[in-house]
Amino acid sequence: MVNRPQDTNPFEFIAIASLRTAQLMRGCVPRVAPGHKLTTTAQLEVVAGRVLRLPPVQAPNGHEGA
């Protein structure tokens, strides 16, 4: 079991880890030592700070978007 950092929102931790798991399933190179299932590897990457959440981009009109 991977313990999330205490300063991380549980929902955000799982959301980021699940998106990273999808990337690993598509063939991305792991950023931590391999040897675990992909979901565990993704969680370890988030805990290690190797995968970060980017803040939403603010559009000029004040709405979120790209």
C-alpha positions as a Markdown table, in Angstrom:
| # | Residue | x | y | z |
|---|---|---|---|---|
| 1 | Met | 0.0 | 0.0 | 0.0 |
| 2 | Val | 1.2 | 3.5 | -0.9 |
| 3 | Asn | 0.7 | 6.2 | 1.6 |
| 4 | Arg | -0.2 | 9.5 | 0.0 |
| 5 | Pro | 1.5 | 12.7 | 1.3 |
| 6 | Gln | -0.5 | 14.3 | 4.1 |
| 7 | Asp | -0.6 | 17.7 | 2.3 |
| 8 | Thr | -2.2 | 16.1 | -0.7 |
| 9 | Asn | -6.0 | 15.9 | -1.3 |
| 10 | Pro | -7.0 | 12.2 | -1.5 |
| 11 | Phe | -9.1 | 12.8 | -4.6 |
| 12 | Glu | -6.4 | 14.7 | -6.3 |
| 13 | Phe | -3.8 | 12.0 | -5.5 |
| 14 | Ile | -6.0 | 9.3 | -7.0 |
| 15 | Ala | -6.9 | 11.4 | -10.0 |
| 16 | Ile | -3.3 | 12.2 | -10.8 |
| 17 | Ala | -2.2 | 8.6 | -10.2 |
| 18 | Ser | -4.9 | 7.2 | -12.5 |
| 19 | Leu | -4.0 | 9.6 | -15.3 |
| 20 | Arg | -0.3 | 8.6 | -14.9 |
| 21 | Thr | -1.3 | 4.9 | -14.9 |
| 22 | Ala | -3.0 | 5.4 | -18.3 |
| 23 | Gln | 0.2 | 7.0 | -19.6 |
| 24 | Leu | 2.3 | 4.0 | -18.3 |
| 25 | Met | -0.2 | 1.6 | -19.9 |
| 26 | Arg | 0.4 | 3.4 | -23.3 |
| 27 | Gly | 4.2 | 2.8 | -22.9 |
| 28 | Cys | 5.6 | 5.8 | -21.1 |
| 29 | Val | 8.8 | 5.2 | -19.3 |
| 30 | Pro | 8.5 | 4.9 | -15.5 |
| 31 | Arg | 10.1 | 7.7 | -13.4 |
| 32 | Val | 10.8 | 5.5 | -10.4 |
| 33 | Ala | 12.4 | 2.0 | -10.2 |
| 34 | Pro | 10.1 | -0.5 | -12.0 |
| 35 | Gly | 9.1 | -3.8 | -10.5 |
| 36 | His | 5.5 | -3.0 | -9.3 |
| 37 | Lys | 2.2 | -3.1 | -11.0 |
| 38 | Leu | 1.5 | 0.0 | -13.1 |
| 39 | Thr | -1.0 | 1.5 | -10.6 |
| 40 | Thr | 1.5 | 1.2 | -7.8 |
| 41 | Thr | 4.3 | 2.6 | -9.9 |
| 42 | Ala | 2.1 | 5.6 | -10.7 |
| 43 | Gln | 1.3 | 6.2 | -7.1 |
| 44 | Leu | 5.0 | 5.9 | -6.1 |
| 45 | Glu | 5.8 | 8.5 | -8.8 |
| 46 | Val | 3.2 | 10.9 | -7.4 |
| 47 | Val | 4.5 | 10.4 | -3.8 |
| 48 | Ala | 8.1 | 11.0 | -5.0 |
| 49 | Gly | 7.2 | 14.2 | -6.7 |
| 50 | Arg | 8.0 | 12.9 | -10.2 |
| 51 | Val | 4.5 | 13.6 | -11.4 |
| 52 | Leu | 3.0 | 17.0 | -10.7 |
| 53 | Arg | -0.4 | 18.6 | -11.2 |
| 54 | Leu | -0.4 | 21.7 | -13.3 |
| 55 | Pro | -2.7 | 24.5 | -12.3 |
| 56 | Pro | -5.5 | 25.3 | -14.8 |
| 57 | Val | -4.7 | 28.0 | -17.3 |
| 58 | Gln | -6.7 | 31.1 | -17.1 |
| 59 | Ala | -8.1 | 32.4 | -20.4 |
| 60 | Pro | -8.0 | 36.2 | -21.0 |
| 61 | Asn | -11.8 | 36.4 | -20.4 |
| 62 | Gly | -11.4 | 34.9 | -16.9 |
| 63 | His | -12.6 | 31.4 | -17.7 |
| 64 | Glu | -10.5 | 28.2 | -17.4 |
| 65 | Gly | -9.3 | 26.6 | -20.6 |
| 66 | Ala | -6.4 | 26.4 | -22.9 |
